[in-house]
Amino acid sequence: MLSDGPGGGPGDPQGGAGSDGPYRGGTHRTSTAEQGAFAFARCTCGWTGPARRARSRARTDAADHLPDGIG
């Protein structure tokens, strides 16, 4: 299941990013994936960006998701 907010994060039975927050402990990594004609950005914190037809826009969404100084 894909989500764009807190809760349902990978590896966290309580949902969300865990007690460290989404950007600590090296668990914050973005990638892009494709589903049919659409590409989307996703993160290990559980965030998923909107479906995009342009892969470049999905990569931009992933970069914009990262806080300053990470990545």
N, C-alpha and C positions, 0 to 999 in steps of 0.2 A: 504494500500500500504506500502511496506517495502522499506526503503532507507538506504544507508550506508554513507551518507554525510549530510551536512547542507541542510536545507529546508525541509518542510513537517513534521516538528516536531509536536508531539502531543500537542494540546491545543494552538498552536501559529498560528494565521491566516496568518502571514507574513512568516511563515516557520522558520526553525532554532530553536534555544533553547531560544530565547527571549533576552531581553536587559541585563539580568544578566549573560549571558553566560551559557554554558551547565552544570557547576558544582556548581552553587550557588543556594541558596534558597531551598535546600533540594529536588530538582526535579530530581536528578541524581540517578536512581536506576536501576540496571540490573536484568534481569531474563532470563530464558531459555524457549523456546517454541518448540513444535514439529509440523511438517507438513509432513504427510506421514512417510516415512522412515528416514527423516532428522530432526535434532535438530539445533536450532540456538539461539544465544544470542541476546537480544534486550535491549534497554535502554530507559528510559523516555525522554532523550534528543533527541530521534529520530534516533539514530544509531542502525543499525542491522548488526550483524556479518554474515559471510558466512554460508551457510548450511553445516552441518557436519553429518556424519553417526554416530559418537561417541558422546554421550551426554557429556562425560568428556571433550572433546575438545571444545564443545560449552560453557561449564562452564569456561574453561580456557580463551576462547575469552572474556567472560564477565568480568572476573577478570583482564585481560590485558587492557580492555577498561577503567577501573577506574584509575584516576590519583593517584599518591602516597598520602597516608594519608586519602583516602576515602574508606569506606567499611571495 
